[in-house]
Amino acid sequence: MNDPKVKISALVITYNEIGYIERCIESITFTDEIIVVDSYSTDGTFEYLLEHPKVKVIQHPFTNFTSQKSFALSKATHDWVLFLDADEVVSDTLKSEIVDTVESDTAHAAFWFYRKFMFQNETLRYSGWQTDKNYRLFRKSKAKFSDRKIVHETLVVDGKSGIFKEKLVHYCYKNFEDYKSKMLKYGRLKAKEDFFTEKSFNYISLLLKPTWKFFNHYILRLGILDGQKGIIICYLNALSDLERFRELKRLEKKNEMAYCLIMP
């Protein structure tokens, strides 16, 4: 980054990301600052970050993804922000595209990145992820995270958006238990989002939506072509939807019990 007027802040949020975070951090050392917000990891993630010479790590309690990312964004020094997940890696070709873009005085306020999904060290080509894209590079002054979502957070952009040609590498699957844990966590957070927006539990959704998710990703979105990898990913994605509705039912029952206790 030769131009002192064009600098990039790289942001990441973490919780127990050893095995992922090392590759992520090494791929973004070209940025002008790296800020990681860690929600009190217990697996050595925090210690690794603390010792890294280019990383500023801040510990902050996790409430939900939106609030955690908003907190991280508030700590960025520079207007251009590269916001990655801990299991994402910037390739050399993507790095060049990022640098060239911010130095070009672009009129765009944000950029979508397509992602290349990795099942361990093998490419996952289908299974519903082939058209996946997310905002990853944007101007802090022109964007904010919507407080209407607490999982799969939404970036609200004031201005035009572009799409990068190079893909971000996403190491989505380390092992079965790790991915299962993430999917169950997403499902529970989605249930809280539903509960707070007064969406009600029903058995039809409990039965049909996870089934549809598996059918859609495995058959219609060609997960079958990913072989055993596709079966595993599509099953665990459907499990996330199942957990969403089971958790919503638990939240409603807990709320009803609390209501009964305070009523005379």
C-alpha positions in Angstrom: 0.0 0.0 0.0 2.2 2.9 -1.3 -0.5 5.6 -1.2 -0.8 6.9 2.4 -4.3 8.3 1.6 -5.7 4.8 0.7 -5.5 2.4 3.6 -7.5 -0.7 4.5 -8.6 -2.0 7.9 -9.0 -5.7 8.1 -11.6 -6.9 10.6 -12.4 -10.4 11.9 -14.5 -11.8 14.7 -13.5 -15.0 16.4 -14.4 -17.7 18.9 -12.4 -20.9 19.1 -11.0 -20.6 15.6 -7.6 -22.3 15.9 -7.0 -24.3 12.7 -8.8 -21.6 10.7 -7.6 -18.2 11.9 -3.9 -18.7 11.1 -4.5 -18.9 7.4 -6.9 -16.0 7.5 -4.5 -13.7 9.3 -1.5 -14.5 7.1 -3.6 -13.8 4.0 -4.5 -10.3 5.1 -1.1 -9.0 6.3 -1.1 -6.7 3.3 -3.6 -4.5 4.9 -2.7 -1.5 7.1 -4.2 -2.8 10.3 -5.8 -6.0 11.4 -8.3 -5.9 14.2 -9.8 -9.1 15.7 -12.6 -9.1 18.1 -12.5 -12.3 20.1 -15.4 -13.5 22.3 -13.2 -15.2 24.9 -11.9 -18.2 23.0 -10.7 -21.1 25.1 -8.7 -23.0 22.4 -5.6 -20.8 22.1 -7.1 -18.5 19.5 -6.7 -15.4 21.7 -3.1 -16.3 22.7 -2.2 -16.8 19.0 -3.6 -13.4 18.1 -2.0 -11.7 21.1 1.4 -12.8 19.9 0.9 -11.9 16.3 2.9 -8.7 15.6 0.4 -7.3 13.1 -2.8 -8.0 15.0 -4.7 -5.9 17.5 -7.0 -8.2 19.4 -9.9 -7.1 21.6 -12.0 -9.4 23.8 -15.6 -8.6 23.8 -18.6 -10.7 24.9 -20.7 -12.2 22.1 -24.4 -11.4 22.0 -25.1 -12.0 18.3 -23.2 -11.7 15.0 -24.7 -8.3 14.1 -23.7 -6.7 17.4 -20.3 -8.2 17.4 -19.5 -7.1 13.9 -20.9 -3.6 14.5 -18.6 -3.4 17.5 -15.6 -4.5 15.4 -16.5 -2.0 12.7 -16.5 0.8 15.3 -12.8 0.0 16.0 -11.6 0.4 12.4 -9.3 3.3 11.8 -9.6 3.5 8.0 -12.6 4.1 5.7 -12.0 1.0 3.5 -12.8 -2.1 5.5 -12.1 -5.7 4.6 -14.3 -7.8 6.9 -13.7 -11.5 6.8 -14.9 -14.6 8.7 -12.1 -16.4 10.5 -12.4 -19.4 8.1 -11.9 -17.2 4.9 -8.6 -16.7 3.1 -7.6 -14.0 0.5 -5.7 -15.5 -2.4 -2.8 -13.6 -4.0 -4.9 -12.8 -7.1 -7.8 -11.5 -4.9 -5.3 -9.5 -2.9 -4.2 -7.7 -6.1 -7.8 -7.0 -7.1 -8.5 -5.5 -3.7 -5.5 -3.3 -3.7 -6.1 -2.2 -7.3 -9.7 -1.4 -6.5 -9.1 0.8 -3.5 -6.3 2.6 -5.3 -8.5 3.3 -8.3 -10.6 5.9 -6.6 -13.7 3.7 -7.4 -17.2 5.2 -7.1 -18.5 2.0 -5.5 -19.2 2.0 -1.8 -19.0 -1.7 -1.3 -18.1 -5.0 -3.1 -19.6 -8.4 -3.2 -17.3 -11.4 -3.1 -18.2 -14.8 -4.5 -16.7 -17.6 -2.4 -15.0 -20.9 -3.2 -16.1 -23.4 -0.6 -13.6 -25.9 0.8 -14.6 -29.2 2.4 -11.4 -29.8 4.4 -8.9 -29.4 1.5 -11.3 -30.3 -1.4 -13.4 -27.9 -3.3 -17.2 -28.1 -2.7 -18.6 -27.2 -6.1 -22.4 -27.4 -5.6 -24.6 -28.2 -2.6 -26.3 -24.8 -2.7 -23.2 -22.7 -2.4 -22.3 -22.2 -6.0 -23.9 -18.7 -6.2 -23.1 -17.6 -2.7 -21.8 -14.1 -2.3 -21.3 -11.7 0.5 -20.2 -8.1 1.1 -16.6 -8.2 2.3 -15.0 -4.9 1.2 -16.8 -1.6 1.8 -16.4 2.0 3.0 -17.1 2.4 6.7 -18.6 5.8 6.0 -21.1 4.3 3.6 -22.2 1.1 5.3 -23.6 -0.4 8.6 -24.9 -3.7 9.8 -28.7 -3.8 10.1 -30.0 -4.4 13.6 -32.9 -6.4 12.2 -30.8 -9.5 11.8 -28.8 -11.3 14.4 -27.4 -14.1 12.3 -26.5 -14.0 8.6 -26.1 -10.3 9.3 -27.1 -7.8 6.6 -24.9 -4.9 5.5 -26.9 -1.8 4.5 -24.9 0.2 1.9 -25.4 3.8 1.0 -24.2 3.8 -2.6 -23.4 1.6 -5.5 -22.0 -2.0 -5.1 -19.7 -3.9 -7.3 -18.7 -7.6 -7.6 -15.2 -8.9 -7.5 -14.0 -11.3 -10.2 -11.7 -13.3 -7.9 -13.2 -15.6 -5.3 -12.6 -15.6 -1.6 -11.6 -19.1 -0.3 -13.9 -20.3 2.4 -12.8 -23.3 4.5 -16.3 -24.1 5.7 -15.8 -27.7 6.8 -12.9 -28.8 9.1 -14.7 -31.9 10.5 -18.2 -33.2 11.2 -18.5 -32.1 14.8 -17.1 -28.7 14.1 -19.5 -27.9 11.3 -22.4 -29.5 13.2 -21.7 -27.2 16.1 -21.7 -24.2 13.9 -25.0 -25.1 12.2 -26.7 -25.8 15.5 -25.5 -22.4 16.8 -26.8 -20.6 13.7 -30.1 -22.4 14.1 -30.5 -21.3 17.7 -29.6 -17.7 16.8 -32.1 -17.7 14.0 -34.8 -18.9 16.4 -34.1 -16.0 18.7 -34.4 -13.7 15.7 -37.8 -15.3 14.9 -38.9 -15.1 18.5 -38.1 -11.4 18.9 -39.9 -10.6 15.6 -42.9 -12.5 17.0 -42.8 -15.4 14.5 -44.7 -18.4 16.0 -43.6 -22.0 16.1 -45.7 -24.5 14.1 -45.2 -28.2 13.4 -45.7 -27.8 9.6 -42.5 -25.6 9.4 -40.7 -28.1 11.7 -41.4 -30.9 9.4 -41.3 -29.3 6.0 -38.6 -26.6 6.0 -35.6 -28.9 7.0 -36.9 -31.5 4.4 -37.1 -28.8 1.8 -33.7 -27.4 2.6 -32.1 -30.8 2.1 -34.0 -31.5 -1.1 -33.3 -28.1 -2.5 -29.6 -28.2 -1.8 -28.9 -31.9 -2.6 -31.2 -32.3 -5.6 -32.1 -28.9 -7.1 -28.8 -27.2 -6.2 -26.8 -30.3 -7.3 -25.3 -31.4 -4.0 -25.6 -34.9 -5.3 -22.7 -34.1 -7.7 -20.5 -33.4 -4.7 -20.7 -37.0 -3.6 -20.3 -37.9 0.1 -19.3 -34.2 0.8 -22.6 -33.1 -0.6 -24.6 -35.5 1.6 -22.8 -34.3 4.7 -23.1 -30.6 4.0 -26.8 -30.7 2.9 -27.7 -32.8 5.9 -26.0 -30.4 8.3 -27.5 -27.4 6.7 -31.0 -29.0 7.0 -30.2 -29.8 10.6 -29.7 -26.1 11.2 -33.2 -25.4 10.1 -34.5 -28.2 12.3 -32.7 -26.8 15.3 -34.1 -23.4 14.5 -37.7 -24.6 14.9 -37.0 -26.8 17.9 -35.3 -23.8 19.6 -38.2 -21.5 18.7 -40.6 -24.0 20.4 -38.3 -24.1 23.5 -38.3 -20.3 23.7 -42.0 -20.0 23.4 -42.5 -22.7 26.1 -40.0 -20.9 28.4 -41.9 -17.6 27.8 -45.2 -19.2 28.6 -43.8 -20.6 31.9 -42.4 -17.2 32.9 -45.8 -15.6 32.1 -47.6 -18.2 34.3 -45.3 -17.5 37.2 -45.9 -13.8 37.2 -49.7 -14.1 36.8 -51.8 -14.2 40.0 
